[in-house]
Amino acid sequence: MQTLTVEREGLLYAIKCIQYYCGGGYYLLLWALAALFLLIRGTKAERRYFVYPALMLLLTVFNPVFPVLINHFFDINKEYYRFFWIAPVIVTVAYTAVRSVFEKTENRAGRIILSIGILMVLAGAGTFAYADGYTVQENTYKVPNEVIAVSKLIRENSEVEYPVALCDFNMQMEIRQYDASILLTADRTQYLAVINNEEQDDQVKEQNTHVNRLLNVITKNVAIPEEKFLESMQETNTEFIVLSKESPVIDYLKESGLTEVGTTGTRVVLHYDLPERRPMELADYTQFWN
Amino acid sequence: MIQLLIATALIILNFILYAAFGSLVTGRLKDRPFSATVSVITGFFLYYLLFELVCVPIMLKWRPLSLLSEIWGVILAVVVIAAVVLNRKLLAVKVSETGKFLLSHKKFAVLSAVLVLAELIVIIHAYQFTLDAAFYVSTATTSLQTDMLNIYDPYTGMWQDHFEMRYFFATYPLNDAVMCRLTGVHPLLWTKTVMEAGTIILSNLIYYRIGKHLFREDYRKTFLFLVFCGFMNFFFTTIYTASAFLTTRTYEGKAILGNVVMPLIFLLYLKLIEDDRDKMLWLMIFMTATGSAVLSNSANMLVPTAVAVFSLPLAVIKRRFSVLIKAFICVLPCLLLVLMYVAYVRGMFVIYTYPR
């Protein structure tokens, strides 16, 4: 939960985490109701199985004091929600549902109808994993075909074993999953910092001067003097830029000396002939092996 | 089509390997019946625990992936041969027993298989754009490309002067790289199909064991339990839930942590309520805790907390303080790794990727 911090939220942190965790759904509520039902109507064994752990969880990970306490020792701000995984929500709700189905009715048809009813409640209590649409994979690699086409274009137009490229965000996140011989100018943190306008401390800003400059050009269309742009291309050893065909900076890049080496469905691949090429080579570790 | 056949064969191979590892423990137990599902689950954690013990020293000595792959290939061969030789009598009996079980519970077996297959098809067939794949899958592709282990930044491919301790002991993606090297398949096929399928099947196996335990081997109830569990995993899906990791980020170690490790700890708690002095169950908790450290750095915090959450009521129910001591011993390796990570974050040590 990137936007929440224990320092800022204090005792409200756990509550806000729970709200984020549930989204608009009611699964934690269903779990609490199932545990309550088993506390009242359950057998001794059922209480031991489900109710005692639920009470322990309420006293610990769902307790607003708990994150405040452990944050003194470890930074748990971003990942506290994972503690909620300990709660056996699915198992408890499913168990109670099965128990209800078999307790409420004896006949097969009744059980089927009740089960369908419960499934409808369960569907209504949450959000379908593919509510925003189900995208079928385009190939067995499970990356868009364009990733494969772009990496092929880069390989065909590079004279070095490890070409360096700067791509639009989605391509940036996927291209090295397919072909790790293509190096990238910016890492994920640098990329996200620029597109989200995150504050960088002076040391980081200085270290990232050239990367930030290039990212500002391709993601925000920030116009900078051509020589500064090319200086950053040289300093970062960047030979290729991959952008959407719709990107407004393509003309600027072409005017700065980059040439189009090809296009794919929605992207254009531009090449820059580095004045001073410093091909990346793998470090030689064999000398340390004896 | 060929890729699909290869992927299917590799999924089966993975389960044979887990079963072989597990059977070396479960096949030796004389006081309880041999179980294929328990062997697979035990084997999974034993597999990764052993991999960690082999991988970390090789990484520390800056040795190549190819060396790790050769050593791991030999270990896998030895384990499989040992499992077959040591369990040969048991295997014949168990294959026939499993056949009889499937025949006598034909409806349950077929319906459960259809249910899991449906989950597999829906999840594996979907394309998901997730940022963390840029790290996890690229760790495997980068390792294969450079023939080194965690020396190069998976995001950019650039050389790193020190190991990132957050991922140092979480060697799960390095096992992906090793298996890709041994089998020759692309890391994308391995991680996003073979391992995804493995996680979904393992998760269902644990739900099956929980259902079987809770409903005292009533397979009608167990099947309905599997239906509800599977269904809920598709609806309890804000980006933070374990179910969301199962349906969208299945190739990550964290998906296994949320959907295999956590339900398994709950299952072991159910078993311990019946007999908290069963050494095998405590050994299983120890293996799960230690093996989980390989999956994700988060496991080092999450597993001790989960074990504490379940062992405190257990200690009260059984009125035995020794339960807490056993639980503490089980999670000690995780706690040591947490302390190590905290020391690294506070700048107390760095492990460089070259001699200094």
HADDOCK unambig.tbl for C-alpha pairs under 7 A between the chains (distance, minus, plus):
assign (segid A and resid 21 and name CA) (segid B and resid 238 and name CA) 6.37 0.50 0.50
assign (segid A and resid 21 and name CA) (segid B and resid 240 and name CA) 5.65 0.50 0.50
assign (segid A and resid 21 and name CA) (segid B and resid 241 and name CA) 6.62 0.50 0.50
assign (segid A and resid 22 and name CA) (segid B and resid 238 and name CA) 6.53 0.50 0.50
assign (segid A and resid 23 and name CA) (segid B and resid 238 and name CA) 5.88 0.50 0.50
assign (segid A and resid 27 and name CA) (segid B and resid 236 and name CA) 6.66 0.50 0.50
assign (segid A and resid 49 and name CA) (segid B and resid 270 and name CA) 6.16 0.50 0.50
assign (segid A and resid 52 and name CA) (segid B and resid 313 and name CA) 6.06 0.50 0.50
assign (segid A and resid 53 and name CA) (segid B and resid 309 and name CA) 6.39 0.50 0.50
assign (segid A and resid 53 and name CA) (segid B and resid 310 and name CA) 5.84 0.50 0.50
assign (segid A and resid 53 and name CA) (segid B and resid 313 and name CA) 6.65 0.50 0.50
assign (segid A and resid 56 and name CA) (segid B and resid 309 and name CA) 5.84 0.50 0.50
assign (segid A and resid 57 and name CA) (segid B and resid 309 and name CA) 6.55 0.50 0.50
assign (segid A and resid 81 and name CA) (segid B and resid 240 and name CA) 6.71 0.50 0.50
assign (segid A and resid 83 and name CA) (segid B and resid 302 and name CA) 6.06 0.50 0.50
assign (segid A and resid 85 and name CA) (segid B and resid 241 and name CA) 6.98 0.50 0.50
assign (segid A and resid 85 and name CA) (segid B and resid 242 and name CA) 6.12 0.50 0.50
assign (segid A and resid 85 and name CA) (segid B and resid 258 and name CA) 5.88 0.50 0.50
assign (segid A and resid 85 and name CA) (segid B and resid 262 and name CA) 6.96 0.50 0.50
assign (segid A and resid 86 and name CA) (segid B and resid 262 and name CA) 5.84 0.50 0.50
assign (segid A and resid 86 and name CA) (segid B and resid 306 and name CA) 5.71 0.50 0.50
assign (segid A and resid 88 and name CA) (segid B and resid 263 and name CA) 6.93 0.50 0.50
assign (segid A and resid 90 and name CA) (segid B and resid 229 and name CA) 5.87 0.50 0.50
assign (segid A and resid 90 and name CA) (segid B and resid 232 and name CA) 6.70 0.50 0.50
assign (segid A and resid 91 and name CA) (segid B and resid 229 and name CA) 6.66 0.50 0.50
assign (segid A and resid 94 and name CA) (segid B and resid 225 and name CA) 5.65 0.50 0.50
assign (segid A and resid 94 and name CA) (segid B and resid 228 and name CA) 5.36 0.50 0.50
assign (segid A and resid 94 and name CA) (segid B and resid 229 and name CA) 5.89 0.50 0.50
assign (segid A and resid 95 and name CA) (segid B and resid 225 and name CA) 6.33 0.50 0.50
assign (segid A and resid 98 and name CA) (segid B and resid 221 and name CA) 6.44 0.50 0.50
assign (segid A and resid 98 and name CA) (segid B and resid 224 and name CA) 6.49 0.50 0.50
assign (segid A and resid 98 and name CA) (segid B and resid 225 and name CA) 6.07 0.50 0.50
assign (segid A and resid 122 and name CA) (segid B and resid 232 and name CA) 6.62 0.50 0.50
assign (segid A and resid 123 and name CA) (segid B and resid 235 and name CA) 6.01 0.50 0.50
assign (segid A and resid 126 and name CA) (segid B and resid 235 and name CA) 4.94 0.50 0.50
assign (segid A and resid 126 and name CA) (segid B and resid 236 and name CA) 5.37 0.50 0.50
assign (segid A and resid 127 and name CA) (segid B and resid 235 and name CA) 4.92 0.50 0.50
assign (segid A and resid 127 and name CA) (segid B and resid 236 and name CA) 6.46 0.50 0.50
assign (segid A and resid 127 and name CA) (segid B and resid 237 and name CA) 6.18 0.50 0.50
assign (segid A and resid 128 and name CA) (segid B and resid 234 and name CA) 5.76 0.50 0.50
assign (segid A and resid 128 and name CA) (segid B and resid 235 and name CA) 4.49 0.50 0.50
assign (segid A and resid 128 and name CA) (segid B and resid 237 and name CA) 6.91 0.50 0.50
assign (segid A and resid 129 and name CA) (segid B and resid 234 and name CA) 5.22 0.50 0.50
assign (segid A and resid 129 and name CA) (segid B and resid 235 and name CA) 5.85 0.50 0.50
assign (segid A and resid 129 and name CA) (segid B and resid 237 and name CA) 5.73 0.50 0.50
assign (segid A and resid 134 and name CA) (segid B and resid 126 and name CA) 6.56 0.50 0.50
assign (segid A and resid 135 and name CA) (segid B and resid 126 and name CA) 5.55 0.50 0.50
assign (segid A and resid 135 and name CA) (segid B and resid 127 and name CA) 5.38 0.50 0.50
assign (segid A and resid 136 and name CA) (segid B and resid 125 and name CA) 5.90 0.50 0.50
assign (segid A and resid 136 and name CA) (segid B and resid 126 and name CA) 4.67 0.50 0.50
assign (segid A and resid 136 and name CA) (segid B and resid 127 and name CA) 5.43 0.50 0.50
assign (segid A and resid 137 and name CA) (segid B and resid 125 and name CA) 5.87 0.50 0.50
assign (segid A and resid 137 and name CA) (segid B and resid 126 and name CA) 5.33 0.50 0.50
assign (segid A and resid 137 and name CA) (segid B and resid 127 and name CA) 4.46 0.50 0.50
assign (segid A and resid 140 and name CA) (segid B and resid 189 and name CA) 6.38 0.50 0.50
assign (segid A and resid 141 and name CA) (segid B and resid 188 and name CA) 5.12 0.50 0.50
assign (segid A and resid 141 and name CA) (segid B and resid 189 and name CA) 5.40 0.50 0.50
assign (segid A and resid 142 and name CA) (segid B and resid 127 and name CA) 5.92 0.50 0.50
assign (segid A and resid 173 and name CA) (segid B and resid 131 and name CA) 6.40 0.50 0.50
assign (segid A and resid 173 and name CA) (segid B and resid 134 and name CA) 5.15 0.50 0.50
assign (segid A and resid 174 and name CA) (segid B and resid 134 and name CA) 6.15 0.50 0.50
assign (segid A and resid 176 and name CA) (segid B and resid 138 and name CA) 5.85 0.50 0.50
assign (segid A and resid 177 and name CA) (segid B and resid 134 and name CA) 6.38 0.50 0.50
assign (segid A and resid 177 and name CA) (segid B and resid 137 and name CA) 5.57 0.50 0.50
assign (segid A and resid 177 and name CA) (segid B and resid 138 and name CA) 4.63 0.50 0.50
assign (segid A and resid 177 and name CA) (segid B and resid 141 and name CA) 6.25 0.50 0.50
assign (segid A and resid 177 and name CA) (segid B and resid 188 and name CA) 6.86 0.50 0.50
assign (segid A and resid 178 and name CA) (segid B and resid 188 and name CA) 6.85 0.50 0.50
assign (segid A and resid 180 and name CA) (segid B and resid 138 and name CA) 6.99 0.50 0.50
assign (segid A and resid 180 and name CA) (segid B and resid 141 and name CA) 5.62 0.50 0.50
assign (segid A and resid 180 and name CA) (segid B and resid 142 and name CA) 5.26 0.50 0.50
assign (segid A and resid 180 and name CA) (segid B and resid 145 and name CA) 6.15 0.50 0.50
assign (segid A and resid 180 and name CA) (segid B and resid 157 and name CA) 6.93 0.50 0.50
assign (segid A and resid 181 and name CA) (segid B and resid 145 and name CA) 6.52 0.50 0.50
assign (segid A and resid 183 and name CA) (segid B and resid 156 and name CA) 5.29 0.50 0.50
assign (segid A and resid 183 and name CA) (segid B and resid 157 and name CA) 5.11 0.50 0.50
assign (segid A and resid 184 and name CA) (segid B and resid 156 and name CA) 4.47 0.50 0.50
assign (segid A and resid 184 and name CA) (segid B and resid 157 and name CA) 6.79 0.50 0.50
assign (segid A and resid 185 and name CA) (segid B and resid 156 and name CA) 6.62 0.50 0.50
assign (segid A and resid 186 and name CA) (segid B and resid 156 and name CA) 6.56 0.50 0.50
assign (segid A and resid 187 and name CA) (segid B and resid 155 and name CA) 5.40 0.50 0.50
assign (segid A and resid 187 and name CA) (segid B and resid 156 and name CA) 5.59 0.50 0.50
assign (segid A and resid 188 and name CA) (segid B and resid 155 and name CA) 6.61 0.50 0.50
